[in-house]
Amino acid sequence: MIEAPDLAKKFNSHVALAERAAATAGSSRPSLIRRLYDWTLSWAHRPGGTWALFGIAFVESSFFPIPPDVLLLALCVGAPKRSFWFALVSSAGSVLGGMFGYFIGATAWHVLHGWFIPYVFSQELFINVQQLYQGNAFVAVLTAAFTPIPYKVFTVAAGVFDVNFWTLVSASVVGRSARFFLVGGFLYLFGPPVKTLLEKYFDWFAWGLLAVGIAGFVALKFI
């Protein structure tokens, strides 16, 4: 049903370049990221892709490093008429995952903080989020939910710093739904042309996606 293998192959080639560059610098982490990207994108052309989208959206909201947008995009390109359904699945999984992240922060942080820092996010990012929560918590969560800023830091930190649970939920519903339905709506309207453009200009797309992801982490340091 989904015609994403070509996109997956091209994407993997660019991830491989990033992996080799990082390996030269002495880092072993990109090897894991490469495998996770491969695994995530493989669900675009396997049975159960919708369930995988829900699961990835769920775990990405607290600890998984690969955003659900990767699989959401591939599924929508392959079946544009189901784009709104895929967006709904992503939104539901992500918001429920955000609640789970809150639960981790509120009840298990004393046990798991040594794993989350530094393996999921850094101490510096965590402190920055704490400072943002001292201002307007709703706006902070909404911004993270909609933009490339790492949402998972905000969900876990909300539980640690006792942010109102319903503030997290309401901001997450608005931000995550807006983000995923924007992607889904665009591909619903322009699916075939977008697929053609992605296949033609995938080099630019791949590097752009990498740049956006990095920009999200960098931006959090300056907010």
C-alpha positions in Angstrom: 0.0 0.0 0.0 2.8 2.5 1.0 5.4 3.3 -1.5 8.2 4.5 0.7 11.2 2.2 0.1 12.9 4.6 -2.2 12.6 7.4 0.3 13.9 5.1 3.0 16.9 4.2 1.0 17.8 7.8 0.2 17.2 8.8 3.8 19.4 6.0 5.1 22.2 7.1 2.7 22.3 10.5 4.4 22.1 9.1 7.9 25.0 6.9 6.9 27.1 10.0 6.0 26.2 11.6 9.3 27.2 8.4 11.1 30.6 8.2 9.4 31.3 11.8 10.2 30.4 11.4 13.8 32.3 8.2 14.1 35.4 10.0 12.9 35.0 12.4 15.8 34.9 9.4 18.2 31.2 9.1 18.9 29.3 5.8 19.1 25.8 7.3 19.5 25.0 7.8 15.8 25.2 4.1 15.2 22.2 3.6 17.5 20.4 6.6 15.9 21.0 5.1 12.5 19.4 1.8 13.5 16.5 3.6 15.1 15.9 5.7 12.0 16.0 2.5 9.8 13.6 0.7 12.1 11.2 3.7 12.4 11.0 4.3 8.6 10.7 0.6 7.8 7.1 0.7 9.3 6.0 2.8 6.3 5.9 -0.2 4.1 5.0 -3.0 6.7 1.7 -4.2 8.1 0.9 -2.4 11.3 2.3 0.9 10.3 -0.5 2.9 11.9 0.0 1.1 15.2 3.8 1.7 14.9 3.1 5.4 14.4 1.0 5.6 17.5 3.7 3.7 19.5 6.5 5.9 18.3 4.5 9.1 18.9 3.9 7.8 22.5 7.5 6.9 23.4 9.0 9.9 21.7 7.1 12.2 24.1 9.3 11.0 27.0 12.5 9.2 25.8 12.6 7.9 22.2 14.9 10.1 20.0 13.2 9.7 16.6 10.3 12.1 16.0 7.0 10.5 14.7 7.1 13.1 11.9 9.5 10.8 10.0 6.9 7.9 9.8 3.9 10.3 9.6 5.4 11.9 6.5 6.1 8.5 4.8 2.6 7.2 5.6 0.9 10.3 4.3 2.9 10.4 1.1 2.0 6.8 0.5 -1.7 7.2 1.3 -2.6 10.9 1.1 -6.3 10.3 1.5 -5.6 8.9 5.0 -3.4 11.8 6.1 -5.9 13.2 8.6 -6.3 9.7 10.2 -2.5 9.4 10.5 -2.3 12.9 12.0 -5.0 12.0 14.6 -3.1 8.8 15.5 0.1 10.8 15.9 -1.6 13.4 18.0 -3.3 10.9 20.3 -0.1 8.9 20.8 2.0 11.9 21.5 -0.4 13.5 24.0 -0.8 10.2 25.9 2.9 9.8 25.8 3.3 13.3 27.2 1.1 12.2 30.1 3.3 9.2 30.6 6.4 11.5 30.6 4.7 13.6 33.3 4.1 10.5 35.3 7.8 9.5 35.1 8.9 13.0 36.3 6.3 13.1 39.1 6.8 9.5 40.5 10.0 7.9 39.2 12.5 10.8 38.7 14.5 9.8 41.8 15.1 6.4 40.3 15.5 7.3 36.6 17.2 10.7 36.6 20.6 9.0 36.2 19.5 7.5 32.9 17.6 10.5 31.5 20.5 12.8 32.1 22.7 12.6 30.1 21.3 9.8 27.8 18.0 11.4 26.9 18.7 15.1 27.4 21.3 17.2 29.1 21.3 18.8 32.5 21.6 22.2 30.8 18.4 21.7 28.8 16.7 20.5 31.9 17.6 23.6 33.8 16.5 25.8 31.0 13.1 24.2 31.0 12.8 24.7 34.7 13.4 28.4 34.2 10.7 28.5 31.5 8.3 26.8 33.8 8.8 29.6 36.3 7.2 31.9 33.7 4.2 30.8 31.6 4.0 27.0 31.7 1.2 26.8 29.1 3.1 28.8 26.5 6.3 26.8 27.2 4.6 23.4 26.6 2.7 24.7 23.6 5.9 26.0 22.0 7.7 22.7 22.6 4.7 20.7 21.3 4.5 22.6 18.0 8.1 23.4 17.2 11.3 21.2 16.9 12.2 22.1 20.5 12.5 18.7 22.3 9.0 18.1 23.7 10.2 15.2 25.8 12.2 17.5 28.1 9.1 19.5 28.9 6.8 16.5 29.6 9.2 14.9 32.1 10.3 18.2 33.6 6.6 19.1 34.1 6.2 16.2 36.5 9.5 16.9 38.3 8.6 20.6 38.8 5.0 20.0 39.7 3.5 21.8 36.8 -0.3 21.6 36.7 -1.2 18.3 34.9 -4.1 19.8 32.9 -1.9 22.7 31.8 0.5 20.1 30.2 -2.4 18.2 28.7 -4.3 21.2 27.2 -1.1 22.8 25.8 0.0 19.4 24.4 -3.4 18.8 22.7 -3.3 22.2 21.0 0.4 22.1 20.0 0.8 18.5 18.9 -2.5 18.4 17.0 -1.6 21.7 15.2 1.8 20.3 14.3 0.6 16.9 13.0 -2.6 18.0 11.3 -0.6 20.7 9.5 1.6 18.0 8.0 -1.4 15.7 7.4 -3.5 18.5 5.8 -0.7 19.6 3.5 -0.1 16.1 2.2 -3.9 15.4 1.9 -4.1 18.3 -0.5 -0.8 18.0 -2.3 0.2 14.3 -1.7 1.3 13.2 -5.3 3.1 16.5 -6.1 4.9 16.4 -2.8 6.0 12.8 -3.3 7.4 13.8 -6.7 9.3 16.8 -5.1 10.6 14.7 -2.3 12.0 12.1 -4.6 13.6 14.8 -6.8 15.0 17.0 -4.1 15.6 14.5 -1.3 19.1 15.6 -0.8 17.9 19.1 0.3 15.1 17.6 2.3 17.3 15.2 4.3 19.8 17.9 5.2 17.0 20.3 6.0 15.4 17.8 8.4 18.7 17.3 10.1 19.2 21.0 10.5 15.7 21.5 11.9 16.3 18.8 14.5 19.6 20.4 15.6 18.1 23.9 15.6 15.4 22.7 18.1 18.0 21.7 20.7 20.1 24.8 20.1 17.1 27.1 20.3 16.2 25.8 23.8 19.5 27.0 25.1 18.7 30.6 24.2 15.1 30.8 25.2 
